[in-house]
């Protein structure tokens, strides 16, 4: 649980990082991955020197605008365009899966299009790119300096200075909301075992969602494994895939409210919450784990008024929406940070079956 020593209002957290088997999903429209043309040398994305845990200063749609909006032609284009609009499909991988179809349906519904989840001609035209889908990012000495191995034990994690990224590939993938496999495919000549500072990388050009609207409510749909943020007019501000509790009795239904919002939380490991862990059974005491993207609650904690429940990030974004938690609502770190910018204490969170 995040002890949030800097945030005394935080409640106890009962969820964790243990996951059960994958859930069945309806088949999504199949679109073959198409390797896009490489972008020109500019713009270059550089790491933010002030807040190292946040995504880099990413290439916004206004950085290198095209003369006219360009209809998307592949799932890679679509996932990038959806992410720019606030409709997350999870890690961008260029493959149309269930989460991509869900994000596309949410986008279609919000734009008065038939909610098919398919990249039909009308949707491709509406979901247009106003700037190149890819940009270049330069791997910096600061990026490499922050990497550190992650202990395999709870005790070891509690003794680390931070639960930071282990590899440059992990850092770059999360910074650009992408699958590590996609980053590899876009950069086939990079030696990820021994990356060097100054290496230019081709990455999805993703910008943080502008704070143009105020959230009026959050709706979590348990069956669909989605979390959506609405404005006061009922419009969708953002759509995210979300992991929910593995046990039905730990899935609250009804209206909750945000009680605390914290960036870069630490985490209190309570052995009683992890009876399946041999180490937990032998420890017999709680541990404080330091902040970082590989913290069990990731880079953000949003506490709710039901004791033990919250919305938070995760060190394993590829599992979001596909595996389950001990009880909380789990998002990819980049989606949790976006949500953190939109929520406020007292914000209603409606959980639907």
C-alpha positions in Angstrom: 0.0 0.0 0.0 1.3 3.5 -0.6 2.3 4.8 2.8 2.6 8.2 1.2 4.6 9.6 4.1 4.3 12.9 2.3 0.5 12.4 2.0 -1.0 11.7 5.4 -4.5 11.4 4.1 -3.8 8.2 2.1 -5.8 5.1 3.0 -4.5 1.6 3.2 -4.1 -0.2 -0.1 -5.2 -3.8 -0.4 -4.3 -4.4 -4.0 -0.9 -5.5 -5.4 0.9 -6.7 -8.4 -0.1 -10.3 -8.4 -2.1 -11.3 -11.5 -4.3 -14.1 -12.6 -4.7 -15.7 -16.0 -5.7 -13.6 -19.0 -9.4 -12.8 -19.7 -11.3 -13.8 -22.8 -11.8 -10.9 -25.2 -13.8 -10.5 -28.4 -11.8 -10.7 -31.6 -10.9 -7.3 -33.0 -10.5 -6.3 -36.6 -7.2 -7.7 -37.9 -4.9 -5.3 -39.6 -1.4 -6.3 -40.5 1.4 -4.2 -39.0 2.9 -1.9 -41.6 6.3 -0.5 -40.9 5.9 3.3 -41.5 8.5 5.4 -43.3 11.1 6.8 -40.9 10.7 10.5 -39.9 13.1 13.3 -40.8 15.9 14.1 -38.3 13.8 16.7 -36.5 12.1 17.1 -34.1 14.2 15.7 -31.4 12.6 14.7 -28.1 14.7 15.4 -25.1 14.3 14.3 -21.5 12.8 16.8 -19.0 15.7 17.7 -16.7 13.4 18.8 -13.9 10.9 16.0 -13.4 12.7 12.8 -14.4 9.8 10.5 -13.6 7.4 12.1 -16.0 7.3 11.4 -19.7 9.8 13.3 -21.8 8.8 16.6 -23.4 7.2 14.8 -26.3 6.5 16.0 -29.8 3.0 17.6 -29.7 0.8 17.7 -32.8 1.9 21.3 -33.3 5.6 20.5 -33.5 5.7 19.6 -37.2 2.2 20.0 -38.5 1.3 18.5 -41.9 -0.3 20.8 -44.5 -3.6 19.0 -44.2 -4.8 16.3 -41.8 -3.8 12.8 -43.0 -6.2 9.9 -42.6 -4.8 7.0 -40.6 -3.7 4.0 -42.8 -2.7 1.4 -40.2 -3.3 0.4 -36.6 0.0 2.0 -35.7 -1.3 5.3 -37.0 -4.7 4.8 -35.3 -3.2 3.9 -31.9 -1.0 7.1 -32.0 -3.9 9.3 -33.1 -6.2 7.8 -30.4 -3.6 8.3 -27.7 -3.2 12.0 -28.8 -6.9 12.3 -28.4 -7.0 10.7 -24.9 -8.2 7.3 -26.0 -5.6 4.8 -24.8 -5.3 1.4 -26.3 -2.6 0.4 -23.8 1.0 0.0 -25.1 1.2 1.1 -28.7 2.3 -1.9 -30.7 0.8 -1.4 -34.2 -1.4 -4.5 -33.9 -5.2 -4.2 -33.7 -6.3 -6.1 -30.6 -9.2 -6.0 -28.2 -8.0 -2.9 -26.3 -7.4 -1.0 -29.6 -10.9 -1.9 -30.7 -12.3 -0.8 -27.4 -10.5 2.6 -27.6 -11.7 3.0 -31.2 -15.3 2.3 -30.2 -15.1 4.8 -27.4 -13.7 7.4 -29.9 -16.4 6.5 -32.4 -19.2 6.9 -29.9 -17.8 10.3 -28.8 -17.7 11.5 -32.4 -21.2 10.2 -33.4 -19.8 7.4 -35.6 -21.0 3.8 -35.7 -19.3 2.1 -32.8 -17.9 -0.9 -34.6 -14.3 -0.8 -33.4 -13.3 -1.2 -37.0 -11.0 1.1 -39.0 -13.5 1.8 -41.7 -13.1 4.6 -44.3 -15.2 7.2 -42.3 -13.3 6.5 -39.1 -9.9 6.7 -40.8 -10.8 10.0 -42.2 -12.1 11.4 -38.9 -9.2 10.0 -36.9 -6.7 12.0 -38.9 -3.1 12.8 -38.1 -2.2 16.5 -38.0 1.5 15.7 -37.6 3.9 12.9 -38.3 3.1 9.8 -36.2 6.8 9.2 -35.5 9.6 11.4 -34.1 13.1 11.1 -32.9 14.2 10.8 -29.3 17.8 11.0 -28.2 19.0 8.7 -25.4 20.7 10.9 -22.9 23.5 10.3 -20.2 20.8 11.1 -17.6 18.6 8.4 -19.0 21.4 5.8 -18.6 22.5 7.1 -15.2 19.1 6.5 -13.6 18.9 2.8 -14.6 19.3 0.2 -11.8 18.5 -3.5 -11.4 15.3 -4.4 -9.7 15.5 -6.7 -6.7 13.5 -10.0 -7.0 12.5 -9.8 -3.3 10.3 -7.5 -1.3 13.0 -6.9 1.2 15.5 -6.1 -1.5 13.1 -3.7 -3.1 12.7 -1.9 0.2 16.5 -1.4 0.4 16.8 0.3 -3.0 17.3 4.0 -3.4 14.5 4.0 -6.0 12.4 1.5 -7.9 13.5 3.0 -11.2 13.7 1.6 -14.7 16.0 -1.4 -15.2 16.8 -0.9 -18.9 16.9 1.8 -21.5 14.3 -0.1 -23.6 11.9 -0.1 -20.7 12.4 3.6 -20.1 12.0 4.6 -23.7 9.0 2.3 -24.2 7.1 3.7 -21.2 8.1 7.3 -22.0 6.5 7.0 -25.5 3.5 4.8 -24.4 4.8 2.0 -26.5 5.4 -1.7 -26.5 9.1 -2.7 -26.1 8.7 -4.9 -29.2 7.5 -1.9 -31.2 10.5 0.1 -30.1 12.8 -2.7 -31.2 11.1 -3.0 -34.6 11.4 0.7 -35.2 15.1 0.7 -34.2 16.5 -2.6 -35.5 20.1 -1.5 -35.4 20.2 -0.4 -31.7 22.1 -2.7 -29.3 19.7 -2.6 -26.4 22.1 -4.7 -24.2 24.6 -1.8 -24.3 22.9 1.4 -25.5 25.0 4.5 -25.7 24.1 8.1 -24.9 23.4 10.2 -28.0 21.7 7.3 -29.8 18.8 8.7 -31.9 15.7 6.6 -31.6 12.5 6.4 -33.7 9.5 6.5 -31.4 5.8 7.2 -31.5 5.2 11.0 -31.3 2.9 11.2 -28.3 2.0 14.3 -26.4 0.4 14.6 -22.9 -3.3 15.3 -23.0 -3.9 19.1 -22.6 -5.7 20.2 -19.5 -8.4 21.9 -21.4 -11.4 20.5 -19.6 -12.3 19.7 -15.9 -13.3 16.1 -15.1 -16.8 15.9 -13.7 -16.9 12.1 -13.0 -15.1 8.8 -13.7 -16.9 5.7 -14.8 -15.2 2.3 -14.4 -16.9 -0.5 -16.3 -15.9 -3.8 -14.7 -17.1 -6.1 -17.5 -15.4 -4.0 -20.2 -12.2 -3.4 -18.2 -12.4 0.3 -19.0 -12.1 3.6 -17.1 -13.5 6.8 -18.7 -13.4 10.4 -17.6 -16.3 12.6 -18.5 -16.7 16.4 -18.4 -19.8 18.3 -17.0 -21.5 18.0 -20.4 -21.2 14.2 -20.6 -18.4 14.3 -23.1 -15.5 11.8 -22.9 -12.2 13.4 -21.9 -10.2 10.2 -21.8 -10.6 6.4 -22.1 -8.2 3.9 -20.5 -7.9 0.1 -20.2 -7.9 -0.9 -16.5 -7.3 -4.0 -14.5 -9.8 -4.9 -11.7 -9.8 -7.3 -8.7 -9.6 -11.0 -9.5 -12.1 -11.8 -6.8 -15.7 -10.7 -7.5 -16.4 -9.8 -3.8 -13.5 -7.3 -4.0 -15.1 -5.4 -7.0 -17.1 -2.5 -5.5 -20.1 -1.4 -7.4 -21.7 2.0 -6.9 -20.4 5.6 -6.4 -17.1 6.3 -4.7 -15.2 9.6 -4.4 -11.5 10.6 -4.7 -10.0 11.4 -1.3 -6.3 11.8 -2.0 -4.1 12.4 -5.1 -0.3 11.7 -5.0 2.5 11.6 -7.5 5.5 9.3 -7.0 4.1 7.5 -4.0 6.1 5.1 -1.9 4.4 1.7 -1.1 3.9 -0.1 2.2 4.2 -3.9 1.6 1.9 -5.7 4.0 2.6 -9.4 4.2 -1.0 -10.1 5.1 -2.2 -9.0 1.7 0.1 -11.5 -0.1 -0.5 -14.9 1.6 0.5 -16.6 -1.6 4.1 -15.3 -1.2 6.5 -17.5 0.7 8.7 -14.4 1.5 5.7 -12.5 2.8 4.8 -15.4 5.1 8.3 -15.5 6.5 8.9 -11.7 6.9 6.3 -11.1 9.6 6.6 -7.3 9.2 5.7 -4.5 6.9 8.2 -2.9 4.5 8.3 0.6 2.9 9.2 0.5 -0.8 10.6 3.7 -2.4 8.9 5.5 -5.2 9.6 4.9 -8.9 8.0 3.5 -12.1 8.6 0.0 -10.8 6.9 0.6 -7.5 3.9 -1.7 -7.2 1.5 1.3 -7.6 3.7 3.0 -10.2 3.9 6.7 -10.6 0.5 7.8 -9.3 -1.9 7.0 -6.5 -5.5 8.2 -6.4 -7.2 7.1 -3.1 -10.9 6.5 -2.9 -13.3 6.7 0.0 -13.8 3.0 0.3 -11.0 1.9 2.7 -8.2 0.0 0.8 -9.2 1.1 -2.7 -7.6 3.4 -5.2 -6.6 3.9 -8.8 -2.9 3.7 -9.5 -0.1 3.0 -12.0 1.8 -0.3 -12.5 5.3 -1.4 -13.4 3.8 -3.8 -16.0 1.7 -1.8 -18.5 1.4 -4.7 -20.9 -0.7 -6.6 -18.3 -3.3 -3.8 -17.8 -6.8 -5.0 -18.7 -5.5 -8.5 -19.3 -4.7 -9.6 -15.8 -6.2 -8.8 -12.4 -5.2 -7.2 -9.1 -5.9 -7.8 -5.4 -8.6 -5.2 -5.4 -7.6 -1.8 -6.9 -8.0 -0.2 -10.3 -4.7 -0.4 -12.2 -3.6 1.7 -15.1 -0.5 2.0 -17.2 1.8 4.6 -15.6 1.3 7.1 -18.5 -2.5 6.8 -18.2 -2.3 7.1 -14.4 -0.3 10.4 -14.8 -2.9 11.7 -17.3 -5.6 10.9 -14.8 -3.7 12.5 -12.0 -3.8 15.8 -14.0 -7.6 15.6 -14.3 -8.9 14.5 -10.9 -9.7 16.5 -7.8 -10.6 15.6 -4.2 -14.3 14.7 -4.1 -14.5 13.7 -7.7 -17.2 11.0 -8.2 -16.0 7.6 -9.3 -18.9 5.4 -10.5 -18.2 1.7 -10.7 -20.5 -0.2 -13.0 -20.9 -4.0 -13.3 
